[in-house]
Amino acid sequence: MTTTLGIDLAPEPAATTVCLVGWAAGGASVDVLAAGEHEGRALDDDHLLELLDAAAKAGLAAPFDAAGAADRGPGARCAQLLAALAGRRGAATASRDGSGLVVAVDPDAALAALTEGVAPRAAPPQDVVPSPLEALLAGLGPEFVVRPAHRALAAAEPAALRALTCALVARAARLGLTVPPPDVAALRQALVDGWTHAPVPGAVARLCAPAG
């Protein structure tokens, strides 16, 4: 089994949300979806680094570029986290282009890409539009298991849905199902400013496939 981690990073640990998804042959489950704290511990940088150590790939919703790092918001914390990760496991692990452990994610855009064209599992009542979460779970299929408590949290809290989406994009990146930089120049820029990984069309239906 492999694990992907999604982090909706906020300036403060109390507003940070994480999601851990475990992937096995032909299926997956949301093992952790936690806001503010996990296992009785705050989601501070030390705890996030421990979670990163346990993940095969991670998706991070925060600015990776230098402009974001200069502010006092998530970008500054992201820069600190990536620097700590590089010091802990080597610079390649924290590469800003996503070739290492962590990929940059725009969760709202990624969720739209993952759910584009997905039909709900059951026909909704007339004039009722399925929620993004319902569309996402329909696209993932029955092999993707979400506990009722986790489903309720993702439905009620936008940050939880963003963290889940980040964990899914991490899986997509691991499977080669995200859009890469188009050329050498873009790749060089991505090493400095980061590269936001967007799922390719149809990626959602392929996430539960065995990783190569």
GROMACS elastic network, one bead per residue, 0.5 to 0.9 nm:
[ bonds ]
;  ai    aj funct       b0    kb
    1    22     6  0.65082   500
    1    23     6  0.54382   500
    1    25     6  0.76810   500
    2    21     6  0.83525   500
    2    22     6  0.57939   500
    2    23     6  0.52172   500
    2    24     6  0.67438   500
    2    55     6  0.72857   500
    2    56     6  0.61961   500
    2    57     6  0.89073   500
    2   211     6  0.88329   500
    3    20     6  0.65703   500
    3    21     6  0.55113   500
    3    23     6  0.59981   500
    3    24     6  0.89512   500
    3    54     6  0.72597   500
    3    55     6  0.50220   500
    3    56     6  0.56121   500
    3    57     6  0.72686   500
    3    58     6  0.87620   500
    3   167     6  0.88372   500
    3   171     6  0.84926   500
    4    19     6  0.81924   500
    4    20     6  0.58065   500
    4    21     6  0.53835   500
    4    22     6  0.66953   500
    4    23     6  0.79066   500
    4    52     6  0.88030   500
    4    54     6  0.85457   500
    4    55     6  0.52092   500
    4    56     6  0.57274   500
    4    57     6  0.50722   500
    4    58     6  0.55157   500
    4    59     6  0.78687   500
    4   166     6  0.88571   500
    4   167     6  0.54324   500
    4   168     6  0.74884   500
    4   169     6  0.89268   500
    4   170     6  0.61067   500
    4   171     6  0.61674   500
    5    18     6  0.71235   500
    5    19     6  0.56616   500
    5    21     6  0.65395   500
    5    51     6  0.75296   500
    5    52     6  0.70882   500
    5    54     6  0.86159   500
    5    55     6  0.59785   500
    5    56     6  0.80069   500
    5    57     6  0.64710   500
    5    59     6  0.62557   500
    5    60     6  0.83848   500
    5   163     6  0.81858   500
    5   164     6  0.83327   500
    5   166     6  0.73077   500
    5   168     6  0.83092   500
    5   170     6  0.70781   500
    5   171     6  0.87273   500
    6    17     6  0.82361   500
    6    18     6  0.55520   500
    6    20     6  0.64573   500
    6    21     6  0.83421   500
    6    57     6  0.88467   500
    6    58     6  0.56922   500
    6    60     6  0.60542   500
    6    61     6  0.80057   500
    6   162     6  0.80190   500
    6   164     6  0.59397   500
    6   165     6  0.70432   500
    6   168     6  0.75187   500
    6   169     6  0.82645   500
    6   170     6  0.72842   500
    7    16     6  0.73253   500
    7    17     6  0.59190   500
    7    19     6  0.65588   500
    7    20     6  0.89944   500
    7    48     6  0.84959   500
    7    58     6  0.76274   500
    7    59     6  0.63122   500
    7    61     6  0.62112   500
    7    62     6  0.87040   500
    7   162     6  0.79921   500
    7   163     6  0.50794   500
    7   164     6  0.81446   500
    7   166     6  0.64974   500
    7   167     6  0.75191   500
    8    15     6  0.86611   500
    8    16     6  0.57815   500
    8    17     6  0.51673   500
    8    18     6  0.63173   500
    8    19     6  0.86812   500
    8    59     6  0.86357   500
    8    60     6  0.63013   500
    8    61     6  0.50308   500
    8    62     6  0.72709   500
    8   107     6  0.86174   500
    8   159     6  0.62795   500
    8   160     6  0.76802   500
    8   162     6  0.61858   500
    8   164     6  0.87520   500
    8   166     6  0.75498   500
    9    12     6  0.82032   500
    9    13     6  0.81177   500
    9    15     6  0.77399   500
    9    16     6  0.50349   500
    9    17     6  0.67630   500
    9    18     6  0.82889   500
    9    60     6  0.69381   500
    9    61     6  0.59310   500
    9    62     6  0.59822   500
    9    74     6  0.60497   500
    9    75     6  0.87708   500
    9    77     6  0.79304   500
    9    78     6  0.74674   500
    9   163     6  0.86546   500
   10    13     6  0.67634   500
   10    14     6  0.81486   500
   10    15     6  0.55787   500
   10    17     6  0.81045   500
   10    61     6  0.88580   500
   10    62     6  0.78973   500
   10    73     6  0.70758   500
   10    74     6  0.50514   500
   10    75     6  0.87578   500
   10    77     6  0.77587   500
   10    78     6  0.88972   500
   11    14     6  0.87790   500
   11    15     6  0.74578   500
   11    16     6  0.77079   500
   11    72     6  0.73819   500
   11    73     6  0.51025   500
   11    75     6  0.81191   500
   11    76     6  0.77738   500
   11    77     6  0.60697   500
   11    78     6  0.87071   500
   12    15     6  0.56310   500
   12    16     6  0.66166   500
   12    36     6  0.86942   500
   12    43     6  0.84843   500
   12    44     6  0.77427   500
   12    73     6  0.87563   500
   12    74     6  0.84100   500
   12    77     6  0.85867   500
   13    16     6  0.50757   500
   13    17     6  0.82983   500
   13    35     6  0.88736   500
   13    36     6  0.58241   500
   13    37     6  0.76042   500
   13    42     6  0.61252   500
   13    44     6  0.50151   500
   13    45     6  0.79622   500
   14    17     6  0.82895   500
   14    35     6  0.72750   500
   14    37     6  0.68660   500
   14    42     6  0.68365   500
   14    43     6  0.68521   500
   14    44     6  0.83392   500
   15    35     6  0.68596   500
   15    36     6  0.54029   500
   15    43     6  0.86239   500
   15   159     6  0.85507   500
   16    34     6  0.86267   500
   16    35     6  0.60342   500
   16    36     6  0.53577   500
   16    37     6  0.81214   500
   16    43     6  0.65343   500
   16    44     6  0.84910   500
   16   159     6  0.78843   500
   17    33     6  0.74129   500
   17    34     6  0.56626   500
   17    36     6  0.59883   500
   17    37     6  0.79406   500
   17    43     6  0.77538   500
   17   159     6  0.62687   500
   17   160     6  0.60974   500
   17   162     6  0.84373   500
   17   163     6  0.61759   500
   18    32     6  0.74209   500
   18    33     6  0.57929   500
   18    34     6  0.54620   500
   18    35     6  0.65286   500
   18    36     6  0.84382   500
   18    37     6  0.88123   500
   18    38     6  0.84370   500
   18    43     6  0.82635   500
   18    48     6  0.86164   500
   18   159     6  0.87724   500
   18   160     6  0.73012   500
   18   163     6  0.54964   500
   18   164     6  0.76762   500
   18   167     6  0.86643   500
   19    30     6  0.72670   500
   19    31     6  0.76063   500
   19    32     6  0.52639   500
   19    34     6  0.65617   500
   19    35     6  0.89526   500
   19   160     6  0.75729   500
   19   163     6  0.54532   500
   19   164     6  0.54746   500
   19   165     6  0.87436   500
   19   166     6  0.80716   500
   19   167     6  0.63987   500
   20    29     6  0.86355   500
   20    30     6  0.60682   500
   20    31     6  0.55383   500
   20    33     6  0.66174   500
   20    51     6  0.85951   500
   20    55     6  0.81854   500
   20   163     6  0.87751   500
   20   164     6  0.78350   500
   20   167     6  0.67272   500
   21    28     6  0.68105   500
   21    29     6  0.56298   500
   21    31     6  0.55172   500
   21    32     6  0.70238   500
   21    33     6  0.88271   500
   21   164     6  0.81329   500
   21   167     6  0.66370   500
   21   168     6  0.79765   500
   21   171     6  0.89519   500
   22    27     6  0.86221   500
   22    28     6  0.54931   500
   22    29     6  0.54383   500
   22    30     6  0.64381   500
   22    31     6  0.63854   500
   23    26     6  0.80878   500
   23    27     6  0.61564   500
   23    29     6  0.68072   500
   23   171     6  0.87915   500
   23   207     6  0.89897   500
   23   208     6  0.71157   500
   23   209     6  0.89852   500
   23   210     6  0.82061   500
   23   211     6  0.88064   500
   24    27     6  0.54340   500
   24    28     6  0.58905   500
   24    29     6  0.87540   500
   24   208     6  0.78651   500
   24   209     6  0.86669   500
   24   210     6  0.71140   500
   24   211     6  0.88439   500
   25    28     6  0.80975   500
   25   208     6  0.75043   500
   25   209     6  0.69144   500
   25   210     6  0.52603   500
   25   211     6  0.82864   500
   26   143     6  0.67796   500
   26   144     6  0.89955   500
   26   208     6  0.55874   500
   26   209     6  0.57283   500
   26   210     6  0.64022   500
   27   142     6  0.83999   500
   27   144     6  0.57401   500
   27   145     6  0.78379   500
   27   207     6  0.88756   500
   27   208     6  0.53011   500
   27   209     6  0.75802   500
   27   210     6  0.85419   500
   28   143     6  0.62931   500
   28   145     6  0.61531   500
   28   146     6  0.88297   500
   28   207     6  0.88876   500
   28   208     6  0.64173   500
   29   143     6  0.81743   500
   29   144     6  0.55593   500
   29   146     6  0.59119   500
   29   147     6  0.82580   500
   30    33     6  0.71010   500
   30   144     6  0.79734   500
   30   145     6  0.65006   500
   30   146     6  0.54525   500
   30   147     6  0.73140   500
   30   150     6  0.75886   500
   30   164     6  0.82865   500
   31   146     6  0.81989   500
   31   147     6  0.85245   500
   31   150     6  0.88343   500
   32    38     6  0.84028   500
   32   150     6  0.78966   500
   33    38     6  0.85754   500
   33   150     6  0.61075   500
   33   153     6  0.79013   500
   33   154     6  0.82128   500
   33   160     6  0.68643   500
   33   163     6  0.79063   500
   33   164     6  0.76230   500
   34    37     6  0.63089   500
   34    38     6  0.58768   500
   34    39     6  0.89584   500
   34   150     6  0.85727   500
   34   153     6  0.86914   500
   34   160     6  0.74710   500
   35    38     6  0.74330   500
   35    43     6  0.81590   500
   35   159     6  0.80023   500
   35   160     6  0.71036   500
   36    41     6  0.85622   500
   36    42     6  0.61254   500
   36    43     6  0.58279   500
   36    44     6  0.89055   500
   37    40     6  0.60966   500
   37    41     6  0.52206   500
   37    43     6  0.50962   500
   37    44     6  0.85330   500
   38    41     6  0.53085   500
   38    42     6  0.64966   500
   38    43     6  0.66882   500
   38    47     6  0.86299   500
   39    42     6  0.84872   500
   41    44     6  0.82396   500
   41    47     6  0.75864   500
   42    47     6  0.72987   500
   43    46     6  0.78623   500
   43    47     6  0.56481   500
   43    48     6  0.62203   500
   44    47     6  0.54297   500
   44    48     6  0.62596   500
   44    49     6  0.87313   500
   45    49     6  0.60677   500
   45    50     6  0.86425   500
   45    77     6  0.84787   500
   45    80     6  0.84251   500
   45    81     6  0.63590   500
   45    84     6  0.84776   500
   46    49     6  0.51709   500
   46    50     6  0.64509   500
   46    51     6  0.88399   500
   46    81     6  0.88673   500
   47    50     6  0.51010   500
   47    51     6  0.63510   500
   47    52     6  0.86419   500
   48    51     6  0.50086   500
   48    52     6  0.61001   500
   48    53     6  0.86076   500
   48    81     6  0.83025   500
   49    53     6  0.61959   500
   49    54     6  0.88723   500
   49    81     6  0.77247   500
   49    84     6  0.80023   500
   49    85     6  0.67875   500
   49    88     6  0.87341   500
   50    53     6  0.50548   500
   50    54     6  0.67229   500
   51    54     6  0.52923   500
   51    55     6  0.66043   500
   52    55     6  0.51718   500
   52    56     6  0.80773   500
   52    57     6  0.79089   500
   52    58     6  0.69727   500
   52    85     6  0.85066   500
   52   101     6  0.80628   500
   52   102     6  0.86056   500
   53    56     6  0.81423   500
   53    89     6  0.89849   500
   55    58     6  0.65652   500
   55   101     6  0.81448   500
   56   101     6  0.69665   500
   56   170     6  0.87037   500
   56   171     6  0.87150   500
   56   174     6  0.81689   500
   57   100     6  0.80677   500
   57   101     6  0.50180   500
   57   102     6  0.60673   500
   57   103     6  0.78433   500
   57   167     6  0.82060   500
   57   170     6  0.54851   500
   57   171     6  0.68743   500
   57   173     6  0.80091   500
   57   174     6  0.66861   500
   58   101     6  0.60772   500
   58   103     6  0.62619   500
   58   104     6  0.87282   500
   58   166     6  0.74358   500
   58   167     6  0.63241   500
   58   169     6  0.82468   500
   58   170     6  0.50866   500
   58   171     6  0.79949   500
   59   101     6  0.86093   500
   59   102     6  0.57275   500
   59   104     6  0.59296   500
   59   105     6  0.59713   500
   59   163     6  0.82092   500
   59   165     6  0.83557   500
   59   167     6  0.55654   500
   59   168     6  0.78586   500
   59   169     6  0.62720   500
   59   171     6  0.84951   500
   59   173     6  0.88641   500
   59   197     6  0.87847   500
   60    63     6  0.87532   500
   60    78     6  0.84373   500
   60   102     6  0.67924   500
   60   103     6  0.61559   500
   60   104     6  0.51598   500
   60   105     6  0.56366   500
   60   106     6  0.84348   500
   60   107     6  0.88541   500
   60   163     6  0.81060   500
   60   166     6  0.62151   500
   60   167     6  0.83533   500
   60   170     6  0.85715   500
   61    64     6  0.89391   500
   61    74     6  0.86105   500
   61    78     6  0.89201   500
   61   103     6  0.87612   500
   61   104     6  0.61459   500
   61   105     6  0.50192   500
   61   106     6  0.60210   500
   61   107     6  0.65713   500
   61   162     6  0.77979   500
   61   163     6  0.77626   500
   61   166     6  0.68661   500
   62    68     6  0.82383   500
   62    73     6  0.89841   500
   62    74     6  0.56142   500
   62    75     6  0.57172   500
   62    77     6  0.85300   500
   62    78     6  0.62952   500
   62   104     6  0.70208   500
   62   105     6  0.73915   500
   62   106     6  0.79358   500
   63    66     6  0.83667   500
   63    67     6  0.81913   500
   63    68     6  0.52005   500
   63    69     6  0.72652   500
   63    74     6  0.68469   500
   63    76     6  0.83384   500
   63    78     6  0.69911   500
   63    79     6  0.85048   500
   63   104     6  0.75745   500
   63   105     6  0.88015   500
   63   193     6  0.87521   500
   63   194     6  0.82192   500
   64    67     6  0.84209   500
   64    68     6  0.64969   500
   64    69     6  0.70817   500
   64    75     6  0.64074   500
   64    76     6  0.89405   500
   64    78     6  0.67240   500
   64    79     6  0.69131   500
   64    82     6  0.89227   500
   64    96     6  0.68390   500
   64   104     6  0.68267   500
   64   192     6  0.85340   500
   64   193     6  0.59696   500
   64   194     6  0.52644   500
   64   195     6  0.79857   500
   64   196     6  0.87107   500
   65    68     6  0.53957   500
   65    69     6  0.64013   500
   65    70     6  0.89769   500
   65    75     6  0.76551   500
   65    79     6  0.84919   500
   65    96     6  0.84848   500
   65   190     6  0.88016   500
   65   192     6  0.68905   500
   65   194     6  0.58566   500
   65   195     6  0.89336   500
   66    70     6  0.63982   500
   66    75     6  0.82971   500
   66    79     6  0.84231   500
   66   192     6  0.77084   500
   66   193     6  0.62637   500
   67    70     6  0.53223   500
   67    71     6  0.70757   500
   67    75     6  0.79299   500
   67   193     6  0.86403   500
   68    71     6  0.56191   500
   68    72     6  0.84162   500
   68    73     6  0.77628   500
   68    74     6  0.75810   500
   68    76     6  0.63977   500
   68    78     6  0.85478   500
   68    79     6  0.83577   500
   69    72     6  0.77452   500
   69    73     6  0.81739   500
   69    74     6  0.79680   500
   69    77     6  0.74255   500
   69    78     6  0.71187   500
   69    79     6  0.55865   500
   69    80     6  0.83912   500
   70    73     6  0.86784   500
   70    75     6  0.72067   500
   70    76     6  0.60527   500
   70    79     6  0.89375   500
   71    74     6  0.79556   500
   71    75     6  0.64173   500
   71    76     6  0.57716   500
   72    75     6  0.71700   500
   72    76     6  0.55757   500
   72    77     6  0.77792   500
   73    76     6  0.57614   500
   73    77     6  0.68709   500
   73    78     6  0.88521   500
   74    77     6  0.51317   500
   74    78     6  0.59211   500
   74    79     6  0.85964   500
   75    79     6  0.61998   500
   75    80     6  0.86756   500
   76    79     6  0.51952   500
   76    80     6  0.63887   500
   76    81     6  0.86913   500
   77    80     6  0.50471   500
   77    81     6  0.60847   500
   77    82     6  0.85874   500
   78    81     6  0.50201   500
   78    82     6  0.60889   500
   78    83     6  0.84722   500
   79    82     6  0.52190   500
   79    83     6  0.60940   500
   79    84     6  0.85574   500
   80    83     6  0.51145   500
   80    84     6  0.61280   500
   80    85     6  0.85641   500
   81    84     6  0.50851   500
   81    85     6  0.60932   500
   81    86     6  0.85857   500
   82    86     6  0.60861   500
   82    87     6  0.85457   500
   82    91     6  0.88997   500
   82    93     6  0.89036   500
   82    94     6  0.56351   500
   82    95     6  0.83231   500
   82    96     6  0.84655   500
   82   102     6  0.86490   500
   83    86     6  0.50768   500
   83    87     6  0.61913   500
   83    88     6  0.85503   500
   83    91     6  0.82294   500
   83    94     6  0.74862   500
   84    87     6  0.50604   500
   84    88     6  0.60692   500
   84    89     6  0.85968   500
   84    94     6  0.88666   500
   85    89     6  0.59422   500
   85    90     6  0.72548   500
   85    91     6  0.78511   500
   85    93     6  0.72505   500
   85    94     6  0.60998   500
   86    89     6  0.53585   500
   86    92     6  0.72230   500
   86    93     6  0.62509   500
   86    94     6  0.53084   500
   86    95     6  0.82452   500
   87    90     6  0.57145   500
   87    91     6  0.70382   500
   88    91     6  0.87715   500
   89    92     6  0.81565   500
   89    93     6  0.62825   500
   89    94     6  0.81565   500
   90    93     6  0.56550   500
   90    94     6  0.72403   500
   91    94     6  0.54396   500
   91    95     6  0.63321   500
   91   100     6  0.86952   500
   92    95     6  0.50478   500
   92    96     6  0.88400   500
   92    99     6  0.77171   500
   92   100     6  0.56797   500
   92   101     6  0.82959   500
   93    98     6  0.88052   500
   93    99     6  0.77757   500
   93   101     6  0.51665   500
   93   102     6  0.74144   500
   94    97     6  0.87330   500
   94    98     6  0.78234   500
   94    99     6  0.83461   500
   94   100     6  0.57409   500
   94   101     6  0.62365   500
   94   102     6  0.62967   500
   94   103     6  0.89064   500
   95    98     6  0.59388   500
   95    99     6  0.62045   500
   95   100     6  0.54149   500
   95   101     6  0.77015   500
   95   102     6  0.74281   500
   95   103     6  0.85704   500
   95   191     6  0.65734   500
   95   192     6  0.88412   500
   95   194     6  0.81498   500
   96    99     6  0.75932   500
   96   100     6  0.79287   500
   96   102     6  0.75762   500
   96   103     6  0.72182   500
   96   104     6  0.76682   500
   96   190     6  0.64274   500
   96   191     6  0.51443   500
   96   192     6  0.66399   500
   96   193     6  0.68426   500
   96   195     6  0.67482   500
   97   100     6  0.78063   500
   97   102     6  0.85259   500
   97   103     6  0.70262   500
   97   104     6  0.79722   500
   97   180     6  0.89281   500
   97   181     6  0.84220   500
   97   187     6  0.71077   500
   97   188     6  0.85661   500
   97   189     6  0.84989   500
   97   191     6  0.50108   500
   97   192     6  0.78877   500
   97   193     6  0.79342   500
   97   196     6  0.80307   500
   97   197     6  0.88417   500
   98   101     6  0.68235   500
   98   102     6  0.54940   500
   98   104     6  0.68527   500
   98   173     6  0.82235   500
   98   190     6  0.85722   500
   98   191     6  0.85688   500
   98   194     6  0.74566   500
   98   195     6  0.67589   500
   98   196     6  0.82574   500
   98   197     6  0.77516   500
   99   102     6  0.75669   500
   99   103     6  0.75939   500
   99   173     6  0.89701   500
  100   103     6  0.77620   500
  101   170     6  0.89519   500
  102   170     6  0.77029   500
  103   166     6  0.87999   500
  103   169     6  0.82352   500
  103   170     6  0.66762   500
  103   173     6  0.77081   500
  103   194     6  0.83034   500
  103   195     6  0.74925   500
  103   196     6  0.70580   500
  103   197     6  0.65072   500
  104   166     6  0.85335   500
  104   170     6  0.89512   500
  104   194     6  0.68700   500
  104   195     6  0.62129   500
  104   197     6  0.60331   500
  105   108     6  0.87657   500
  105   109     6  0.85159   500
  105   110     6  0.72435   500
  105   165     6  0.86205   500
  105   166     6  0.62055   500
  105   169     6  0.72297   500
  105   170     6  0.85338   500
  105   195     6  0.84161   500
  105   196     6  0.52534   500
  105   197     6  0.56645   500
  105   198     6  0.71996   500
  106   109     6  0.55820   500
  106   110     6  0.59841   500
  106   111     6  0.85610   500
  106   162     6  0.87409   500
  106   166     6  0.80902   500
  106   196     6  0.65754   500
  106   197     6  0.76869   500
  106   198     6  0.76945   500
  107   111     6  0.58582   500
  107   112     6  0.84651   500
  107   161     6  0.84822   500
  107   162     6  0.53562   500
  107   163     6  0.78043   500
  107   164     6  0.88434   500
  107   165     6  0.58937   500
  107   166     6  0.61453   500
  107   169     6  0.84981   500
  107   198     6  0.89918   500
  108   111     6  0.52155   500
  108   112     6  0.63415   500
  108   113     6  0.87438   500
  108   162     6  0.71574   500
  108   165     6  0.83358   500
  109   112     6  0.51329   500
  109   113     6  0.62631   500
  109   114     6  0.86870   500
  109   198     6  0.75924   500
  110   113     6  0.50158   500
  110   114     6  0.60768   500
  110   115     6  0.85990   500
  110   165     6  0.70969   500
  110   166     6  0.81631   500
  110   169     6  0.73477   500
  110   197     6  0.81705   500
  110   198     6  0.56759   500
  110   199     6  0.63546   500
  111   114     6  0.50707   500
  111   115     6  0.61293   500
  111   116     6  0.84170   500
  111   132     6  0.75132   500
  111   133     6  0.88141   500
  111   136     6  0.75269   500
  111   161     6  0.89193   500
  111   162     6  0.81200   500
  111   165     6  0.62617   500
  111   166     6  0.89467   500
  111   199     6  0.88804   500
  112   115     6  0.53555   500
  112   116     6  0.59071   500
  112   132     6  0.79741   500
  113   116     6  0.53205   500
  113   117     6  0.89373   500
  113   198     6  0.75242   500
  113   199     6  0.64138   500
  113   200     6  0.75532   500
  113   201     6  0.68809   500
  113   202     6  0.84989   500
  113   203     6  0.86474   500
  113   204     6  0.87584   500
  114   117     6  0.86712   500
  114   118     6  0.82093   500
  114   135     6  0.88031   500
  114   136     6  0.67840   500
  114   139     6  0.77016   500
  114   165     6  0.88271   500
  114   169     6  0.89948   500
  114   199     6  0.66604   500
  114   200     6  0.81737   500
  114   201     6  0.73661   500
  114   202     6  0.71830   500
  114   203     6  0.66507   500
  114   204     6  0.54208   500
  114   205     6  0.87718   500
  115   118     6  0.53364   500
  115   119     6  0.85882   500
  115   132     6  0.71661   500
  115   133     6  0.88242   500
  115   135     6  0.57586   500
  115   136     6  0.53990   500
  115   137     6  0.88637   500
  115   138     6  0.85696   500
  115   139     6  0.66674   500
  115   202     6  0.87963   500
  115   204     6  0.74950   500
  116   119     6  0.89235   500
  116   135     6  0.85949   500
  116   201     6  0.80499   500
  116   202     6  0.83546   500
  117   202     6  0.88316   500
  118   135     6  0.61608   500
  118   136     6  0.77094   500
  118   138     6  0.69998   500
  118   139     6  0.57210   500
  119   122     6  0.83441   500
  119   123     6  0.83227   500
  119   130     6  0.89818   500
  119   135     6  0.67798   500
  119   138     6  0.68849   500
  119   139     6  0.74543   500
  120   123     6  0.62554   500
  120   124     6  0.75251   500
  120   130     6  0.69582   500
  120   134     6  0.68034   500
  120   135     6  0.56101   500
  120   136     6  0.86843   500
  120   137     6  0.83832   500
  120   138     6  0.53848   500
  120   139     6  0.78332   500
  121   124     6  0.88818   500
  121   134     6  0.82316   500
  121   135     6  0.81120   500
  121   137     6  0.83855   500
  121   138     6  0.52713   500
  121   139     6  0.83904   500
  121   141     6  0.82772   500
  122   138     6  0.87785   500
  123   126     6  0.85963   500
  124   127     6  0.80895   500
  124   128     6  0.60505   500
  124   129     6  0.72098   500
  124   130     6  0.68349   500
  125   128     6  0.55191   500
  125   129     6  0.84236   500
  126   129     6  0.84386   500
  130   133     6  0.80463   500
  130   134     6  0.59841   500
  130   135     6  0.63125   500
  131   134     6  0.51707   500
  131   135     6  0.62697   500
  131   136     6  0.85671   500
  131   155     6  0.83911   500
  132   135     6  0.50667   500
  132   136     6  0.60165   500
  132   137     6  0.86418   500
  132   155     6  0.88173   500
  133   137     6  0.61727   500
  133   138     6  0.84788   500
  133   151     6  0.84277   500
  133   154     6  0.73554   500
  133   155     6  0.65598   500
  133   161     6  0.73356   500
  134   137     6  0.52503   500
  134   138     6  0.60890   500
  134   139     6  0.86337   500
  134   155     6  0.87511   500
  135   138     6  0.50496   500
  135   139     6  0.62352   500
  135   140     6  0.87271   500
  136   139     6  0.51724   500
  136   140     6  0.63135   500
  136   141     6  0.87725   500
  136   165     6  0.89656   500
  136   204     6  0.78286   500
  137   140     6  0.50183   500
  137   141     6  0.62106   500
  137   142     6  0.79877   500
  137   144     6  0.74450   500
  137   145     6  0.88877   500
  137   146     6  0.87542   500
  138   141     6  0.52619   500
  138   142     6  0.77447   500
  139   202     6  0.89443   500
  139   204     6  0.57873   500
  139   205     6  0.57241   500
  140   143     6  0.72665   500
  140   144     6  0.60027   500
  140   204     6  0.56783   500
  140   205     6  0.54661   500
  140   206     6  0.79229   500
  140   207     6  0.72422   500
  140   208     6  0.74740   500
  141   144     6  0.59466   500
  141   145     6  0.87926   500
  141   204     6  0.89411   500
  141   205     6  0.72708   500
  141   208     6  0.87027   500
  142   145     6  0.68054   500
  143   208     6  0.71518   500
  144   208     6  0.73318   500
  146   149     6  0.82318   500
  146   150     6  0.62661   500
  146   151     6  0.60436   500
  147   150     6  0.52799   500
  147   151     6  0.61213   500
  147   152     6  0.86111   500
  148   152     6  0.60593   500
  148   153     6  0.85948   500
  149   152     6  0.51390   500
  149   153     6  0.62579   500
  149   154     6  0.87062   500
  150   153     6  0.50907   500
  150   154     6  0.61538   500
  150   155     6  0.85101   500
  150   160     6  0.86865   500
  151   154     6  0.51930   500
  151   155     6  0.61022   500
  151   156     6  0.86046   500
  152   155     6  0.50794   500
  152   156     6  0.61042   500
  152   157     6  0.84612   500
  153   156     6  0.51333   500
  153   157     6  0.57366   500
  153   158     6  0.86883   500
  153   160     6  0.64648   500
  153   161     6  0.80349   500
  154   157     6  0.54765   500
  154   158     6  0.67216   500
  154   159     6  0.77326   500
  154   162     6  0.83069   500
  154   163     6  0.88051   500
  154   164     6  0.77636   500
  155   158     6  0.73456   500
  155   160     6  0.80099   500
  155   161     6  0.70595   500
  156   160     6  0.81173   500
  156   161     6  0.85676   500
  157   160     6  0.53737   500
  157   161     6  0.67089   500
  157   162     6  0.88508   500
  158   161     6  0.51578   500
  158   162     6  0.61680   500
  158   163     6  0.86771   500
  159   163     6  0.61605   500
  159   164     6  0.86350   500
  160   163     6  0.50782   500
  160   164     6  0.62361   500
  160   165     6  0.85684   500
  161   164     6  0.50680   500
  161   165     6  0.61040   500
  161   166     6  0.86066   500
  162   165     6  0.50035   500
  162   166     6  0.61773   500
  162   167     6  0.87404   500
  163   166     6  0.50381   500
  163   167     6  0.63744   500
  163   168     6  0.87629   500
  164   167     6  0.51635   500
  164   168     6  0.63793   500
  164   169     6  0.87826   500
  165   168     6  0.50487   500
  165   169     6  0.62263   500
  165   170     6  0.86028   500
  166   169     6  0.50867   500
  166   170     6  0.61749   500
  166   171     6  0.87100   500
  167   170     6  0.50544   500
  167   171     6  0.64549   500
  167   172     6  0.87762   500
  168   171     6  0.50420   500
  168   172     6  0.62369   500
  168   173     6  0.86581   500
  168   204     6  0.83069   500
  168   207     6  0.76390   500
  169   173     6  0.60511   500
  169   174     6  0.84724   500
  169   177     6  0.84894   500
  169   178     6  0.76314   500
  169   197     6  0.72952   500
  169   198     6  0.73289   500
  169   199     6  0.65577   500
  170   173     6  0.51024   500
  170   174     6  0.62181   500
  170   175     6  0.87219   500
  170   197     6  0.85927   500
  171   174     6  0.50251   500
  171   175     6  0.63048   500
  171   176     6  0.86767   500
  171   177     6  0.83256   500
  171   207     6  0.66533   500
  171   208     6  0.89614   500
  171   211     6  0.88332   500
  172   175     6  0.51272   500
  172   176     6  0.61635   500
  172   178     6  0.59660   500
  172   197     6  0.89297   500
  172   198     6  0.87663   500
  172   199     6  0.64890   500
  172   200     6  0.85034   500
  172   203     6  0.68851   500
  172   204     6  0.80959   500
  172   206     6  0.83791   500
  172   207     6  0.63304   500
  173   176     6  0.50041   500
  173   177     6  0.55092   500
  173   178     6  0.52681   500
  173   179     6  0.85084   500
  173   197     6  0.72678   500
  173   198     6  0.86147   500
  173   199     6  0.77839   500
  174   177     6  0.74831   500
  174   178     6  0.86411   500
  174   211     6  0.76050   500
  174   212     6  0.87238   500
  175   178     6  0.81826   500
  175   206     6  0.88684   500
  175   207     6  0.77339   500
  175   209     6  0.88652   500
  175   210     6  0.88088   500
  175   211     6  0.60860   500
  175   212     6  0.70056   500
  176   179     6  0.82021   500
  176   180     6  0.87281   500
  177   198     6  0.84064   500
  177   199     6  0.58189   500
  177   200     6  0.55830   500
  177   201     6  0.85538   500
  177   202     6  0.89135   500
  177   203     6  0.60269   500
  177   206     6  0.85937   500
  177   207     6  0.86104   500
  178   197     6  0.56689   500
  178   198     6  0.51748   500
  178   200     6  0.51873   500
  178   201     6  0.89538   500
  178   203     6  0.80568   500
  179   182     6  0.82128   500
  179   196     6  0.87332   500
  179   197     6  0.61405   500
  179   198     6  0.56175   500
  179   199     6  0.63424   500
  179   200     6  0.60064   500
  180   183     6  0.86948   500
  180   187     6  0.83835   500
  180   195     6  0.80756   500
  180   196     6  0.88632   500
  180   197     6  0.71359   500
  180   198     6  0.84078   500
  181   184     6  0.77004   500
  181   185     6  0.85469   500
  181   186     6  0.55114   500
  181   187     6  0.54004   500
  181   190     6  0.75465   500
  181   195     6  0.72540   500
  182   185     6  0.83231   500
  182   186     6  0.63502   500
  182   187     6  0.74833   500
  183   186     6  0.53583   500
  183   187     6  0.62410   500
  183   188     6  0.87632   500
  184   188     6  0.61651   500
  184   189     6  0.86313   500
  185   188     6  0.51705   500
  185   189     6  0.63115   500
  185   190     6  0.85922   500
  186   189     6  0.50563   500
  186   190     6  0.60291   500
  186   191     6  0.87483   500
  186   195     6  0.87499   500
  187   191     6  0.64212   500
  187   194     6  0.89670   500
  187   195     6  0.81509   500
  188   191     6  0.53314   500
  188   192     6  0.70696   500
  189   192     6  0.53138   500
  189   193     6  0.60426   500
  189   194     6  0.73820   500
  189   195     6  0.83723   500
  190   193     6  0.50774   500
  190   196     6  0.87369   500
  191   194     6  0.57329   500
  191   195     6  0.77656   500
  192   195     6  0.89801   500
  199   202     6  0.81384   500
  199   203     6  0.60289   500
  199   204     6  0.80490   500
  200   203     6  0.55474   500
  200   204     6  0.87473   500
  201   204     6  0.80813   500
  202   205     6  0.60557   500
  202   206     6  0.72916   500
  203   206     6  0.53254   500
  203   207     6  0.64869   500
  204   207     6  0.56001   500
  204   208     6  0.84113   500
  205   208     6  0.73181   500
  205   209     6  0.85092   500
  206   209     6  0.54932   500
  206   210     6  0.89788   500
  207   210     6  0.81572   500
  207   211     6  0.86553   500
  208   211     6  0.84117   500
